[in-house]
Amino acid sequence: MKNIVSWAVFLAILVLAIVFRSYELGERVLHNDEANQMVRAGRLIDKGEYIYDPVEHHGPTLYYLSLGAAVFSGGNDFASTTESSFRVIPAIFGIGLVLLLLTLRRELGWASVNAAAFLTAVSTCMVYYSRFYIQETLLVFFTFGSIVCGWRYFQSRNTWWAVGAGVCIGLMHATKETCVIAYAAMAAAFVVAVIWSKGIKLDKSDLDKLHVHLPVLVAAALVVSIVLFSSFFTNWRGVWDSVATYQIYFERGGGHNTDHVHPLYYYLQILTYVKNGGLEWSEGIILIMGLVGIVMVLLKARCLHAVDTGFARFMVVYTLLMTFVYSYIDYKTPWCMMSFLHGWIVLGGIGAAGMWALLGTWPLRTVWCVGMLLPVYNLAEQTCRATFRYGADKRNPYAYSHTVTDFLNLADRIDSIAEISPEQKDMLIVVVTNQQDAWPLPWYLRKYARKGFWNSVSDVPGEIKNPPIVVSSLDKEGEIDAYLGDSYQSEYWGLRNEVLLSLHIRRDLWDKFMETRTATP
């Protein structure tokens, strides 16, 4: 009966996780990073081309997984894709993080699994970025997968668990360069857990197996990484670049050549408490329950009788190391929190289960559950706010340097002009902006065959005269005025907070457009 109830609770949590990660998936305006990734994936969809870029954009996993995006949209090319057809990929892996917890029923017990599953399902950070077309959710999933497979191997000495761990480690590398932080944290945590608990004993037979299985694990990781970085053996330079890139990323991590430098406390401030424009944000309940879990593990609390002590100690060391390293690095973006927050969620599950067992009697458990209702409700309500109503709002700390919703009006205006233009989707669109202000426009212009992006009017080919549409950043206004003269109608639309784009519409098209807006008697 207990198992039936546990399964029912887990399935209910899984449904909640699915709803949070799938409802209105395509509604939020694209972040410039999402658009950049989608356009690169579009090149792979349309032309079968992918070349690893060691400077930007991260590894190939996300792009190859996106090959089905056009099919998902009911089309056969990049132009037919939608926001949802790409965002569904991280959403699936976000749901997968909940499902992976099922594999740890033996190590954590049902109570810890369901508590951690619930926190995963409703965590604002985990939900928001599971709906974001970036690599972070995939990295967290593959990292957790490598932990599960690795731990299973050392419990069973089964070859296939070693292969599974190797595959996950290879996928981590092929997903994002920051995987090396997790590699170091996992290795250190494993050594500490072995010394601390002496839970993994290796006799001669085990050592003999390890001598065989460790090369198998390494080989599996290398094969996966090489296949993906070499673009399936068509670009061997990508394999070298996947290693050489760390010179660039170590410099960036130290705060060089980047605008994303934040103080040591940046991540923990977001997770503990932020108030912005009258809106309050906190995932403190996860950190509090995680701390409870850590204390119980350190004190060898009897209430954790269902939890594998060795695994719990591994998670404590791993999570604390991940939190420290990510906080110490100068380069910070809020989605990077996912990598260490997931560890806190697992520890929070242990803490919640420990409290349930510690309280013992139903009256005490009832009081505790009632006391937890408010913070849990606040977390779920906050996730709804962050994900839907304030998904692109600057007051949302997770909407980092996000495109404003007003940008959709610019895209709609271009579409409206194209509808009344003789060229329709063949209408020429000229974009003159600085590099930062070009995105996410390439995504929203994906259906237009004739478009060009330049950093200066002087770069625009001389044969282009009187284009129907010109989009420009405000720092190019002087050039644009001289280039276009007075034969264009100009509008201003939001791009990011306090950043505008100019839309210049040729006068004949503007007049024709306005005729469609004139009310008929």
C-alpha positions, -999 to +999 in steps of 0.1 A: +000+000+000+029+024+009+044+019-026+011+026-043+007+058-024+043+068-031+039+061-068+006+081-069+023+111-052+052+109-076+030+107-107+010+138-094+043+157-090+054+146-125+021+160-140+028+193-122+063+194-136+050+187-171+024+215-168+049+240-155+073+233-183+050+229-213+021+254-208+023+284-232+059+273-240+061+296-270+045+328-256+075+345-240+095+367-264+129+352-272+160+361-253+188+370-276+208+339-265+178+317-274+175+333-308+212+329-314+211+292-306+180+287-327+195+303-358+226+281-354+203+251-351+185+263-382+217+262-402+220+225-392+184+218-400+185+235-435+221+228-446+233+199-424+261+222-412+275+224-377+310+237-368+319+240-331+327+276-321+353+277-293+346+313-285+307+313-281+276+292-283+288+261-263+288+225-274+269+206-301+245+185-281+216+210-281+219+216-318+218+179-328+189+173-305+171+201-324+171+183-357+136+172-350+123+207-344+111+212-380+092+179-379+077+188-345+064+220-361+048+201-390+073+215-415+106+205-431+128+235-427+140+262-403+114+288-415+086+265-405+098+261-369+083+278-339+096+288-304+079+258-289+095+234-313+130+244-299+120+251-263+104+216-259+140+201-259+151+217-226+116+212-213+119+175-218+152+173-200+138+194-172+110+168-168+137+142-171+154+156-140+122+146-120+122+112-136+159+105-128+151+108-091+132+075-095+165+057-100+176+068-065+148+052-046+173+027-031+197+055-021+172+081-009+140+063-001+106+073-014+101+102+010+133+119-001+126+111-038+091+127-037+102+157-017+131+164-041+109+157-071+084+183-058+111+209-052+124+202-087+089+205-102+082+239-087+116+256-083+115+289-101+150+286-114+145+250-126+112+257-143+121+290-159+153+278-175+137+245-185+116+266-208+148+284-221+165+272-253+200+271-238+223+243-227+220+246-190+191+221-184+208+195-205+241+200-186+223+195-153+205+164-166+237+147-179+256+156-148+229+140-126+229+110-150+266+106-146+262+107-108+235+081-108+253+058-132+286+062-114+271+055-080+253+025-094+285+012-109+304+013-075+275-005-059+272-032-085+305-032-105+283-037-136+300-028-169+269-012-183+267+013-155+303+023-163+293+027-199+263+048-189+285+070-167+310+075-196+282+084-220+268+110-196+303+124-190+309+127-227+275+144-232+284+168-204+315+178-223+296+181-256+270+203-240+288+231-221+324+239-212+315+245-175+312+207-172+348+207-158+335+223-126+312+194-121+339+169-130+362+183-103+334+185-077+322+150-084+358+136-082+365+154-049+331+145-034+336+108-043+371+107-026+357+124+005+327+101+006+349+070+004+373+082+031+345+096+053+321+067+052+342+038+040+311+027+023+328+015-008+353-013-002+375-025-030+390-060-028+413-076-054+384-087-075+369-052-075+403-037-084+406-061-113+372-051-126+380-014-121+411-018-142+388-030-170+358-008-164+376+025-160+390+024-195+356+014-207+341+045-190+368+068-204+364+053-239+326+058-238+331+094-228+357+100-255+337+084-282+306+105-275+326+137-272+346+131-304+317+121-325+298+152-316+326+178-316+339+164-349+304+169-364+302+131-370+338+129-383+335+158-408+353+185-387+383+171-367+393+206-358+363+207-335+378+180-313+409+201-307+389+233-303+368+216-276+400+215-255+417+247-266+385+266-258+393+265-220+419+292-224+391+315-235+367+303-208+392+305-180+398+342-189+361+348-191+355+331-158+380+356-143+359+385-155+379+394-186+363+402-219+328+400-206+300+422-192+286+395-170+307+402-139+289+400-105+299+398-069+305+366-048+270+367-033+251+373-066+236+338-069+228+333-032+211+367-031+188+357-059+180+325-042+175+339-007+156+372-012+153+399-039+128+427-040+125+446-072+098+470-083+074+458-056+079+421-065+095+397-040+115+367-050+130+339-030+138+302-032+149+302+004+128+272+013+150+250-009+182+263+008+167+259+043+156+223+037+190+217+021+207+229+052+185+207+073+196+178+051+232+187+055+230+189+093+212+156+095+239+139+073+267+154+093+251+143+126+243+108+112+207+114+123+188+082+129+158+097+110+178+092+078+176+054+081+162+051+046+190+072+031+223+057+019+249+075+041+277+073+015+255+088-012+242+115+011+277+125+021+287+126-016+259+150-023+268+172+006+304+177-005+295+179-042+268+206-036+289+227-014+319+226-038+297+235-067+281+264-048+315+277-038+331+275-072+302+290-091+300+318-066+337+324-067+339+328-105+335+364-115+315+355-146+279+349-136+246+345-153+215+334-134+209+302-154+243+289-142+227+285-107+209+254-120+241+233-117+245+238-080+209+245-071+200+209-082+223+196-055+205+217-029+172+203-041+184+167-036+196+176-001+163+195+005+145+162-003+167+144+022+160+172+048+123+171+043+122+133+046+144+134+077+120+159+093+090+137+085+107+107+101+120+127+130+086+141+140+072+106+142+037+112+153+009+124+131+000+155+151+035+168+149+037+159+112+004+177+106+017+208+123+049+207+103+030+202+070+007+232+078+038+253+085+053+243+052+022+253+032+030+290+030+066+288+018+057+260-006+027+280-019+049+311-023+074+292-043+048+277-067+031+311-070+064+328-077+072+303-104+039+311-121+047+348-119+083+343-133+072+319-160+041+336-173+031+371-163+066+385-157+085+361-180+103+390-198+100+417-171+131+434-157+118+430-122+121+392-126+157+383-115+156+352-138+148+373-169+184+384-172+191+411-199+159+399-216+142+411-247+112+432-238+077+421-249+074+453-270+099+438-295+071+415-307+053+446-319+082+454-341+082+419-356+044+422-361+048+455-379+073+441-403+049+412-410+021+437-416+041+457-441+051+425-459+015+416-463+007+447-483+041+447-501+041+434-537+071+412-528+054+397-497+080+374-480+105+383-507+105+419-494+141+432-488+149+440-452+181+459-443+193+457-407+220+481-395+229+477-358+258+472-335+265+435-327+247+435-294+214+449-308+210+426-338+195+398-317+169+383-316+158+398-349+174+371-371+150+346-357+119+367-362+130+374-399+137+337-406+108+335-431+121+363-452+144+352-480+160+386-487+175+402-457+209+415-446+226+424-414+254+451-413+272+470-386+274+502-406+256+519-435+290+520-453+289+481-453+255+480-471+261+470-508+258+501-531+233+484-553+207+484-525+187+516-530+155+526-512+149+493-494+113+488-482+123+482-446+153+493-425+159+484-389+186+502-370+200+507-335+199+542-321+237+547-323+234+544-361+207+571-365+231+597-380+242+573-407+206+561-413+192+596-417+218+604-444+212+571-461+174+572-462+166+609-464+131+620-457+112+594-477+107+570-448+083+568-418+102+560-386+089+542-355+107+532-323+102+498-305+117+483-274+145+458-276+157+455-240+152+476-210+162+512-220+173+500-254+153+509-285+154+499-322+143+522-350+120+508-377+121+528-410+093+521-435+094+534-470+068+561-475+048+544-503+044+512-482+036+532-451+008+551-469-006+518-483-004+503-448-023+532-433-050+527-458-056+493-444-060+509-410-086+535-422-120+526-409-146+519-436-181+534-432 
